[in-house]
Amino acid sequence: MKNRIEAIRKERGIRQEEFAKLMGVSRQTISSLETGRYNPSITLAYSIAKFFGMTIEEVFIFEEDEK
């Protein structure tokens, strides 16, 4: 699953450390989310989207496997 967290966060001038504290997670978690190494829980995804004033679908991009 891809996401737009880094782009949205940077547009709003928020550092990873600051965002992590606001979300109640580590900076490493935010880094892993932004690089696609970690998929958030539905609760964290909702919190992130709500913080940005967006829907989950506007922040996270689900891509089905092409077969």
N, CA, C and O atoms as a Maestro MAE file, in Angstrom:
{
 s_m_m2io_version
 :::
 2.0.0
}

f_m_ct {
 s_m_title
 :::
 protein
 m_atom[268] {
  # First column is atom index #
  i_m_mmod_type
  r_m_x_coord
  r_m_y_coord
  r_m_z_coord
  i_m_residue_number
  s_m_chain_name
  s_m_pdb_residue_name
  s_m_pdb_atom_name
  i_m_atomic_number
  :::
  1 25 0.846 -1.171 0.000 1 A "MET " " N  " 7
  2 3 0.000 0.000 0.000 1 A "MET " " CA " 6
  3 2 0.893 1.236 0.000 1 A "MET " " C  " 6
  4 15 1.832 1.342 0.788 1 A "MET " " O  " 8
  5 25 0.588 2.148 -0.880 2 A "LYS " " N  " 7
  6 3 1.325 3.405 -0.954 2 A "LYS " " CA " 6
  7 2 0.576 4.459 -0.158 2 A "LYS " " C  " 6
  8 15 -0.595 4.287 0.183 2 A "LYS " " O  " 8
  9 25 1.268 5.552 0.132 3 A "ASN " " N  " 7
  10 3 0.606 6.637 0.841 3 A "ASN " " CA " 6
  11 2 1.233 7.971 0.474 3 A "ASN " " C  " 6
  12 15 2.296 8.037 -0.142 3 A "ASN " " O  " 8
  13 25 0.543 9.028 0.869 4 A "ARG " " N  " 7
  14 3 0.989 10.388 0.583 4 A "ARG " " CA " 6
  15 2 1.415 11.121 1.862 4 A "ARG " " C  " 6
  16 15 1.467 12.350 1.887 4 A "ARG " " O  " 8
  17 25 1.716 10.370 2.911 5 A "ILE " " N  " 7
  18 3 2.011 10.982 4.204 5 A "ILE " " CA " 6
  19 2 3.163 11.975 4.114 5 A "ILE " " C  " 6
  20 15 3.041 13.109 4.577 5 A "ILE " " O  " 8
  21 25 4.274 11.563 3.526 6 A "GLU " " N  " 7
  22 3 5.446 12.440 3.470 6 A "GLU " " CA " 6
  23 2 5.136 13.734 2.724 6 A "GLU " " C  " 6
  24 15 5.477 14.818 3.197 6 A "GLU " " O  " 8
  25 25 4.498 13.630 1.575 7 A "ALA " " N  " 7
  26 3 4.187 14.819 0.785 7 A "ALA " " CA " 6
  27 2 3.254 15.759 1.540 7 A "ALA " " C  " 6
  28 15 3.475 16.969 1.564 7 A "ALA " " O  " 8
  29 25 2.225 15.209 2.147 8 A "ILE " " N  " 7
  30 3 1.258 16.040 2.881 8 A "ILE " " CA " 6
  31 2 1.928 16.666 4.099 8 A "ILE " " C  " 6
  32 15 1.736 17.849 4.377 8 A "ILE " " O  " 8
  33 25 2.710 15.878 4.820 9 A "ARG " " N  " 7
  34 3 3.404 16.376 6.007 9 A "ARG " " CA " 6
  35 2 4.343 17.517 5.643 9 A "ARG " " C  " 6
  36 15 4.372 18.539 6.330 9 A "ARG " " O  " 8
  37 25 5.110 17.353 4.571 10 A "LYS " " N  " 7
  38 3 6.047 18.391 4.147 10 A "LYS " " CA " 6
  39 2 5.325 19.641 3.659 10 A "LYS " " C  " 6
  40 15 5.768 20.757 3.929 10 A "LYS " " O  " 8
  41 25 4.210 19.463 2.939 11 A "GLU " " N  " 7
  42 3 3.410 20.615 2.492 11 A "GLU " " CA " 6
  43 2 2.985 21.481 3.669 11 A "GLU " " C  " 6
  44 15 2.877 22.702 3.559 11 A "GLU " " O  " 8
  45 25 2.747 20.828 4.788 12 A "ARG " " N  " 7
  46 3 2.254 21.528 5.983 12 A "ARG " " CA " 6
  47 2 3.368 21.938 6.934 12 A "ARG " " C  " 6
  48 15 3.110 22.496 8.000 12 A "ARG " " O  " 8
  49 25 4.608 21.658 6.542 13 A "GLY " " N  " 7
  50 3 5.756 22.082 7.329 13 A "GLY " " CA " 6
  51 2 5.914 21.375 8.662 13 A "GLY " " C  " 6
  52 15 6.350 21.978 9.642 13 A "GLY " " O  " 8
  53 25 5.561 20.099 8.703 14 A "ILE " " N  " 7
  54 3 5.642 19.327 9.942 14 A "ILE " " CA " 6
  55 2 6.820 18.354 9.830 14 A "ILE " " C  " 6
  56 15 6.926 17.611 8.854 14 A "ILE " " O  " 8
  57 25 7.699 18.361 10.831 15 A "ARG " " N  " 7
  58 3 8.834 17.432 10.861 15 A "ARG " " CA " 6
  59 2 8.368 16.042 11.282 15 A "ARG " " C  " 6
  60 15 7.344 15.896 11.948 15 A "ARG " " O  " 8
  61 25 9.128 15.029 10.888 16 A "GLN " " N  " 7
  62 3 8.785 13.648 11.258 16 A "GLN " " CA " 6
  63 2 8.652 13.492 12.771 16 A "GLN " " C  " 6
  64 15 7.707 12.868 13.255 16 A "GLN " " O  " 8
  65 25 9.592 14.055 13.509 17 A "GLU " " N  " 7
  66 3 9.587 13.930 14.968 17 A "GLU " " CA " 6
  67 2 8.317 14.520 15.561 17 A "GLU " " C  " 6
  68 15 7.688 13.925 16.435 17 A "GLU " " O  " 8
  69 25 7.954 15.688 15.077 18 A "GLU " " N  " 7
  70 3 6.752 16.372 15.561 18 A "GLU " " CA " 6
  71 2 5.502 15.565 15.227 18 A "GLU " " C  " 6
  72 15 4.624 15.388 16.071 18 A "GLU " " O  " 8
  73 25 5.430 15.081 13.994 19 A "PHE " " N  " 7
  74 3 4.268 14.312 13.561 19 A "PHE " " CA " 6
  75 2 4.143 13.016 14.362 19 A "PHE " " C  " 6
  76 15 3.047 12.620 14.759 19 A "PHE " " O  " 8
  77 25 5.277 12.367 14.591 20 A "ALA " " N  " 7
  78 3 5.274 11.119 15.368 20 A "ALA " " CA " 6
  79 2 4.712 11.370 16.766 20 A "ALA " " C  " 6
  80 15 3.890 10.597 17.259 20 A "ALA " " O  " 8
  81 25 5.156 12.444 17.394 21 A "LYS " " N  " 7
  82 3 4.669 12.769 18.737 21 A "LYS " " CA " 6
  83 2 3.164 13.025 18.720 21 A "LYS " " C  " 6
  84 15 2.445 12.565 19.607 21 A "LYS " " O  " 8
  85 25 2.692 13.749 17.727 22 A "LEU " " N  " 7
  86 3 1.260 14.037 17.606 22 A "LEU " " CA " 6
  87 2 0.437 12.767 17.397 22 A "LEU " " C  " 6
  88 15 -0.700 12.680 17.860 22 A "LEU " " O  " 8
  89 25 1.011 11.781 16.699 23 A "MET " " N  " 7
  90 3 0.316 10.526 16.412 23 A "MET " " CA " 6
  91 2 0.529 9.472 17.497 23 A "MET " " C  " 6
  92 15 -0.115 8.423 17.477 23 A "MET " " O  " 8
  93 25 1.426 9.745 18.442 24 A "GLY " " N  " 7
  94 3 1.676 8.799 19.519 24 A "GLY " " CA " 6
  95 2 2.482 7.583 19.102 24 A "GLY " " C  " 6
  96 15 2.330 6.497 19.663 24 A "GLY " " O  " 8
  97 25 3.351 7.779 18.097 25 A "VAL " " N  " 7
  98 3 4.206 6.696 17.616 25 A "VAL " " CA " 6
  99 2 5.645 7.204 17.557 25 A "VAL " " C  " 6
  100 15 5.901 8.382 17.803 25 A "VAL " " O  " 8
  101 25 6.577 6.319 17.232 26 A "SER " " N  " 7
  102 3 7.983 6.720 17.119 26 A "SER " " CA " 6
  103 2 8.251 7.371 15.760 26 A "SER " " C  " 6
  104 15 7.489 7.199 14.808 26 A "SER " " O  " 8
  105 25 9.354 8.125 15.697 27 A "ARG " " N  " 7
  106 3 9.760 8.714 14.428 27 A "ARG " " CA " 6
  107 2 10.076 7.606 13.432 27 A "ARG " " C  " 6
  108 15 9.843 7.765 12.234 27 A "ARG " " O  " 8
  109 25 10.606 6.482 13.918 28 A "GLN " " N  " 7
  110 3 10.909 5.347 13.044 28 A "GLN " " CA " 6
  111 2 9.646 4.789 12.406 28 A "GLN " " C  " 6
  112 15 9.673 4.350 11.256 28 A "GLN " " O  " 8
  113 25 8.537 4.802 13.144 29 A "THR " " N  " 7
  114 3 7.262 4.338 12.583 29 A "THR " " CA " 6
  115 2 6.841 5.247 11.441 29 A "THR " " C  " 6
  116 15 6.419 4.766 10.389 29 A "THR " " O  " 8
  117 25 6.949 6.558 11.637 30 A "ILE " " N  " 7
  118 3 6.585 7.502 10.576 30 A "ILE " " CA " 6
  119 2 7.493 7.293 9.370 30 A "ILE " " C  " 6
  120 15 7.019 7.281 8.234 30 A "ILE " " O  " 8
  121 25 8.778 7.131 9.603 31 A "SER " " N  " 7
  122 3 9.722 6.889 8.510 31 A "SER " " CA " 6
  123 2 9.347 5.616 7.752 31 A "SER " " C  " 6
  124 15 9.340 5.603 6.521 31 A "SER " " O  " 8
  125 25 9.037 4.552 8.483 32 A "SER " " N  " 7
  126 3 8.658 3.285 7.841 32 A "SER " " CA " 6
  127 2 7.357 3.402 7.061 32 A "SER " " C  " 6
  128 15 7.211 2.802 5.996 32 A "SER " " O  " 8
  129 25 6.421 4.167 7.584 33 A "LEU " " N  " 7
  130 3 5.170 4.405 6.853 33 A "LEU " " CA " 6
  131 2 5.453 5.139 5.554 33 A "LEU " " C  " 6
  132 15 4.941 4.762 4.500 33 A "LEU " " O  " 8
  133 25 6.263 6.183 5.624 34 A "GLU " " N  " 7
  134 3 6.534 7.015 4.450 34 A "GLU " " CA " 6
  135 2 7.286 6.269 3.362 34 A "GLU " " C  " 6
  136 15 7.112 6.555 2.178 34 A "GLU " " O  " 8
  137 25 8.118 5.319 3.752 35 A "THR " " N  " 7
  138 3 8.877 4.558 2.758 35 A "THR " " CA " 6
  139 2 8.157 3.292 2.303 35 A "THR " " C  " 6
  140 15 8.660 2.564 1.447 35 A "THR " " O  " 8
  141 25 6.977 3.025 2.876 36 A "GLY " " N  " 7
  142 3 6.199 1.868 2.465 36 A "GLY " " CA " 6
  143 2 6.637 0.557 3.084 36 A "GLY " " C  " 6
  144 15 6.204 -0.508 2.645 36 A "GLY " " O  " 8
  145 25 7.497 0.616 4.104 37 A "ARG " " N  " 7
  146 3 7.955 -0.611 4.761 37 A "ARG " " CA " 6
  147 2 6.976 -1.085 5.823 37 A "ARG " " C  " 6
  148 15 7.121 -2.189 6.348 37 A "ARG " " O  " 8
  149 25 5.985 -0.269 6.145 38 A "TYR " " N  " 7
  150 3 5.057 -0.588 7.225 38 A "TYR " " CA " 6
  151 2 3.663 -0.120 6.850 38 A "TYR " " C  " 6
  152 15 3.482 1.008 6.392 38 A "TYR " " O  " 8
  153 25 2.679 -0.985 7.045 39 A "ASN " " N  " 7
  154 3 1.281 -0.610 6.850 39 A "ASN " " CA " 6
  155 2 0.662 -0.360 8.217 39 A "ASN " " C  " 6
  156 15 0.794 -1.189 9.117 39 A "ASN " " O  " 8
  157 25 -0.009 0.766 8.379 40 A "PRO " " N  " 7
  158 3 -0.540 1.113 9.695 40 A "PRO " " CA " 6
  159 2 -1.784 0.309 10.051 40 A "PRO " " C  " 6
  160 15 -2.454 -0.261 9.190 40 A "PRO " " O  " 8
  161 25 -2.066 0.285 11.342 41 A "SER " " N  " 7
  162 3 -3.344 -0.267 11.788 41 A "SER " " CA " 6
  163 2 -4.439 0.649 11.263 41 A "SER " " C  " 6
  164 15 -4.170 1.792 10.892 41 A "SER " " O  " 8
  165 25 -5.648 0.164 11.232 42 A "ILE " " N  " 7
  166 3 -6.761 0.994 10.771 42 A "ILE " " CA " 6
  167 2 -6.934 2.197 11.692 42 A "ILE " " C  " 6
  168 15 -7.311 3.277 11.237 42 A "ILE " " O  " 8
  169 25 -6.661 2.016 12.988 43 A "THR " " N  " 7
  170 3 -6.776 3.112 13.943 43 A "THR " " CA " 6
  171 2 -5.760 4.202 13.649 43 A "THR " " C  " 6
  172 15 -6.100 5.385 13.660 43 A "THR " " O  " 8
  173 25 -4.508 3.817 13.383 44 A "LEU " " N  " 7
  174 3 -3.482 4.805 13.063 44 A "LEU " " CA " 6
  175 2 -3.772 5.468 11.721 44 A "LEU " " C  " 6
  176 15 -3.607 6.681 11.588 44 A "LEU " " O  " 8
  177 25 -4.198 4.702 10.732 45 A "ALA " " N  " 7
  178 3 -4.539 5.277 9.425 45 A "ALA " " CA " 6
  179 2 -5.652 6.318 9.572 45 A "ALA " " C  " 6
  180 15 -5.594 7.388 8.966 45 A "ALA " " O  " 8
  181 25 -6.659 5.999 10.375 46 A "TYR " " N  " 7
  182 3 -7.758 6.933 10.613 46 A "TYR " " CA " 6
  183 2 -7.255 8.191 11.319 46 A "TYR " " C  " 6
  184 15 -7.643 9.303 10.960 46 A "TYR " " O  " 8
  185 25 -6.398 8.019 12.316 47 A "SER " " N  " 7
  186 3 -5.853 9.164 13.052 47 A "SER " " CA " 6
  187 2 -5.041 10.081 12.146 47 A "SER " " C  " 6
  188 15 -5.144 11.304 12.238 47 A "SER " " O  " 8
  189 25 -4.240 9.492 11.276 48 A "ILE " " N  " 7
  190 3 -3.430 10.273 10.345 48 A "ILE " " CA " 6
  191 2 -4.332 11.051 9.392 48 A "ILE " " C  " 6
  192 15 -4.152 12.254 9.198 48 A "ILE " " O  " 8
  193 25 -5.302 10.359 8.799 49 A "ALA " " N  " 7
  194 3 -6.219 11.021 7.865 49 A "ALA " " CA " 6
  195 2 -6.999 12.132 8.558 49 A "ALA " " C  " 6
  196 15 -7.155 13.221 8.005 49 A "ALA " " O  " 8
  197 25 -7.479 11.868 9.746 50 A "LYS " " N  " 7
  198 3 -8.240 12.866 10.496 50 A "LYS " " CA " 6
  199 2 -7.372 14.078 10.815 50 A "LYS " " C  " 6
  200 15 -7.829 15.215 10.695 50 A "LYS " " O  " 8
  201 25 -6.135 13.848 11.217 51 A "PHE " " N  " 7
  202 3 -5.214 14.944 11.517 51 A "PHE " " CA " 6
  203 2 -5.056 15.862 10.305 51 A "PHE " " C  " 6
  204 15 -5.043 17.085 10.439 51 A "PHE " " O  " 8
  205 25 -4.938 15.258 9.124 52 A "PHE " " N  " 7
  206 3 -4.765 16.038 7.902 52 A "PHE " " CA " 6
  207 2 -6.080 16.598 7.361 52 A "PHE " " C  " 6
  208 15 -6.076 17.363 6.397 52 A "PHE " " O  " 8
  209 25 -7.200 16.224 7.972 53 A "GLY " " N  " 7
  210 3 -8.495 16.685 7.484 53 A "GLY " " CA " 6
  211 2 -8.877 16.032 6.171 53 A "GLY " " C  " 6
  212 15 -9.524 16.648 5.324 53 A "GLY " " O  " 8
  213 25 -8.474 14.786 6.007 54 A "MET " " N  " 7
  214 3 -8.704 14.055 4.757 54 A "MET " " CA " 6
  215 2 -9.336 12.704 5.074 54 A "MET " " C  " 6
  216 15 -9.438 12.306 6.234 54 A "MET " " O  " 8
  217 25 -9.755 12.010 4.027 55 A "THR " " N  " 7
  218 3 -10.238 10.639 4.200 55 A "THR " " CA " 6
  219 2 -9.044 9.694 4.117 55 A "THR " " C  " 6
  220 15 -7.981 10.062 3.617 55 A "THR " " O  " 8
  221 25 -9.229 8.487 4.607 56 A "ILE " " N  " 7
  222 3 -8.172 7.473 4.519 56 A "ILE " " CA " 6
  223 2 -7.787 7.264 3.061 56 A "ILE " " C  " 6
  224 15 -6.605 7.117 2.748 56 A "ILE " " O  " 8
  225 25 -8.769 7.250 2.169 57 A "GLU " " N  " 7
  226 3 -8.506 7.014 0.742 57 A "GLU " " CA " 6
  227 2 -7.700 8.135 0.102 57 A "GLU " " C  " 6
  228 15 -7.019 7.910 -0.898 57 A "GLU " " O  " 8
  229 25 -7.767 9.344 0.665 58 A "GLU " " N  " 7
  230 3 -6.984 10.459 0.129 58 A "GLU " " CA " 6
  231 2 -5.522 10.383 0.563 58 A "GLU " " C  " 6
  232 15 -4.649 10.939 -0.103 58 A "GLU " " O  " 8
  233 25 -5.255 9.705 1.661 59 A "VAL " " N  " 7
  234 3 -3.897 9.595 2.189 59 A "VAL " " CA " 6
  235 2 -3.238 8.283 1.764 59 A "VAL " " C  " 6
  236 15 -2.059 8.259 1.408 59 A "VAL " " O  " 8
  237 25 -4.001 7.202 1.803 60 A "PHE " " N  " 7
  238 3 -3.464 5.870 1.506 60 A "PHE " " CA " 6
  239 2 -4.003 5.369 0.180 60 A "PHE " " C  " 6
  240 15 -5.198 5.468 -0.097 60 A "PHE " " O  " 8
  241 25 -3.101 4.825 -0.642 61 A "ILE " " N  " 7
  242 3 -3.469 4.335 -1.970 61 A "ILE " " CA " 6
  243 2 -3.307 2.813 -1.980 61 A "ILE " " C  " 6
  244 15 -2.198 2.284 -1.922 61 A "ILE " " O  " 8
  245 25 -4.454 2.130 -2.057 62 A "PHE " " N  " 7
  246 3 -4.437 0.676 -2.104 62 A "PHE " " CA " 6
  247 2 -4.321 0.247 -3.560 62 A "PHE " " C  " 6
  248 15 -5.109 0.658 -4.412 62 A "PHE " " O  " 8
  249 25 -3.319 -0.591 -3.826 63 A "GLU " " N  " 7
  250 3 -3.118 -1.103 -5.179 63 A "GLU " " CA " 6
  251 2 -3.292 -2.606 -5.177 63 A "GLU " " C  " 6
  252 15 -2.554 -3.324 -4.503 63 A "GLU " " O  " 8
  253 25 -4.258 -3.074 -5.922 64 A "GLU " " N  " 7
  254 3 -4.469 -4.513 -6.031 64 A "GLU " " CA " 6
  255 2 -3.380 -5.108 -6.913 64 A "GLU " " C  " 6
  256 15 -2.886 -4.465 -7.839 64 A "GLU " " O  " 8
  257 25 -3.015 -6.355 -6.604 65 A "ASP " " N  " 7
  258 3 -2.023 -7.047 -7.423 65 A "ASP " " CA " 6
  259 2 -2.560 -7.205 -8.833 65 A "ASP " " C  " 6
  260 15 -3.712 -7.585 -9.042 65 A "ASP " " O  " 8
  261 25 -1.697 -6.903 -9.800 66 A "GLU " " N  " 7
  262 3 -2.083 -7.078 -11.199 66 A "GLU " " CA " 6
  263 2 -1.664 -8.478 -11.633 66 A "GLU " " C  " 6
  264 15 -0.472 -8.782 -11.682 66 A "GLU " " O  " 8
  265 25 -2.633 -9.328 -11.948 67 A "LYS " " N  " 7
  266 3 -2.316 -10.698 -12.375 67 A "LYS " " CA " 6
  267 2 -3.102 -11.050 -13.599 67 A "LYS " " C  " 6
  268 15 -2.977 -12.161 -14.115 67 A "LYS " " O  " 8
  :::
 }
 m_bond[267] {
  # First column is bond index #
  i_m_from
  i_m_to
  i_m_order
  :::
  1 1 2 1
  2 2 3 1
  3 3 4 2
  4 3 5 1
  5 5 6 1
  6 6 7 1
  7 7 8 2
  8 7 9 1
  9 9 10 1
  10 10 11 1
  11 11 12 2
  12 11 13 1
  13 13 14 1
  14 14 15 1
  15 15 16 2
  16 15 17 1
  17 17 18 1
  18 18 19 1
  19 19 20 2
  20 19 21 1
  21 21 22 1
  22 22 23 1
  23 23 24 2
  24 23 25 1
  25 25 26 1
  26 26 27 1
  27 27 28 2
  28 27 29 1
  29 29 30 1
  30 30 31 1
  31 31 32 2
  32 31 33 1
  33 33 34 1
  34 34 35 1
  35 35 36 2
  36 35 37 1
  37 37 38 1
  38 38 39 1
  39 39 40 2
  40 39 41 1
  41 41 42 1
  42 42 43 1
  43 43 44 2
  44 43 45 1
  45 45 46 1
  46 46 47 1
  47 47 48 2
  48 47 49 1
  49 49 50 1
  50 50 51 1
  51 51 52 2
  52 51 53 1
  53 53 54 1
  54 54 55 1
  55 55 56 2
  56 55 57 1
  57 57 58 1
  58 58 59 1
  59 59 60 2
  60 59 61 1
  61 61 62 1
  62 62 63 1
  63 63 64 2
  64 63 65 1
  65 65 66 1
  66 66 67 1
  67 67 68 2
  68 67 69 1
  69 69 70 1
  70 70 71 1
  71 71 72 2
  72 71 73 1
  73 73 74 1
  74 74 75 1
  75 75 76 2
  76 75 77 1
  77 77 78 1
  78 78 79 1
  79 79 80 2
  80 79 81 1
  81 81 82 1
  82 82 83 1
  83 83 84 2
  84 83 85 1
  85 85 86 1
  86 86 87 1
  87 87 88 2
  88 87 89 1
  89 89 90 1
  90 90 91 1
  91 91 92 2
  92 91 93 1
  93 93 94 1
  94 94 95 1
  95 95 96 2
  96 95 97 1
  97 97 98 1
  98 98 99 1
  99 99 100 2
  100 99 101 1
  101 101 102 1
  102 102 103 1
  103 103 104 2
  104 103 105 1
  105 105 106 1
  106 106 107 1
  107 107 108 2
  108 107 109 1
  109 109 110 1
  110 110 111 1
  111 111 112 2
  112 111 113 1
  113 113 114 1
  114 114 115 1
  115 115 116 2
  116 115 117 1
  117 117 118 1
  118 118 119 1
  119 119 120 2
  120 119 121 1
  121 121 122 1
  122 122 123 1
  123 123 124 2
  124 123 125 1
  125 125 126 1
  126 126 127 1
  127 127 128 2
  128 127 129 1
  129 129 130 1
  130 130 131 1
  131 131 132 2
  132 131 133 1
  133 133 134 1
  134 134 135 1
  135 135 136 2
  136 135 137 1
  137 137 138 1
  138 138 139 1
  139 139 140 2
  140 139 141 1
  141 141 142 1
  142 142 143 1
  143 143 144 2
  144 143 145 1
  145 145 146 1
  146 146 147 1
  147 147 148 2
  148 147 149 1
  149 149 150 1
  150 150 151 1
  151 151 152 2
  152 151 153 1
  153 153 154 1
  154 154 155 1
  155 155 156 2
  156 155 157 1
  157 157 158 1
  158 158 159 1
  159 159 160 2
  160 159 161 1
  161 161 162 1
  162 162 163 1
  163 163 164 2
  164 163 165 1
  165 165 166 1
  166 166 167 1
  167 167 168 2
  168 167 169 1
  169 169 170 1
  170 170 171 1
  171 171 172 2
  172 171 173 1
  173 173 174 1
  174 174 175 1
  175 175 176 2
  176 175 177 1
  177 177 178 1
  178 178 179 1
  179 179 180 2
  180 179 181 1
  181 181 182 1
  182 182 183 1
  183 183 184 2
  184 183 185 1
  185 185 186 1
  186 186 187 1
  187 187 188 2
  188 187 189 1
  189 189 190 1
  190 190 191 1
  191 191 192 2
  192 191 193 1
  193 193 194 1
  194 194 195 1
  195 195 196 2
  196 195 197 1
  197 197 198 1
  198 198 199 1
  199 199 200 2
  200 199 201 1
  201 201 202 1
  202 202 203 1
  203 203 204 2
  204 203 205 1
  205 205 206 1
  206 206 207 1
  207 207 208 2
  208 207 209 1
  209 209 210 1
  210 210 211 1
  211 211 212 2
  212 211 213 1
  213 213 214 1
  214 214 215 1
  215 215 216 2
  216 215 217 1
  217 217 218 1
  218 218 219 1
  219 219 220 2
  220 219 221 1
  221 221 222 1
  222 222 223 1
  223 223 224 2
  224 223 225 1
  225 225 226 1
  226 226 227 1
  227 227 228 2
  228 227 229 1
  229 229 230 1
  230 230 231 1
  231 231 232 2
  232 231 233 1
  233 233 234 1
  234 234 235 1
  235 235 236 2
  236 235 237 1
  237 237 238 1
  238 238 239 1
  239 239 240 2
  240 239 241 1
  241 241 242 1
  242 242 243 1
  243 243 244 2
  244 243 245 1
  245 245 246 1
  246 246 247 1
  247 247 248 2
  248 247 249 1
  249 249 250 1
  250 250 251 1
  251 251 252 2
  252 251 253 1
  253 253 254 1
  254 254 255 1
  255 255 256 2
  256 255 257 1
  257 257 258 1
  258 258 259 1
  259 259 260 2
  260 259 261 1
  261 261 262 1
  262 262 263 1
  263 263 264 2
  264 263 265 1
  265 265 266 1
  266 266 267 1
  267 267 268 2
  :::
 }
}
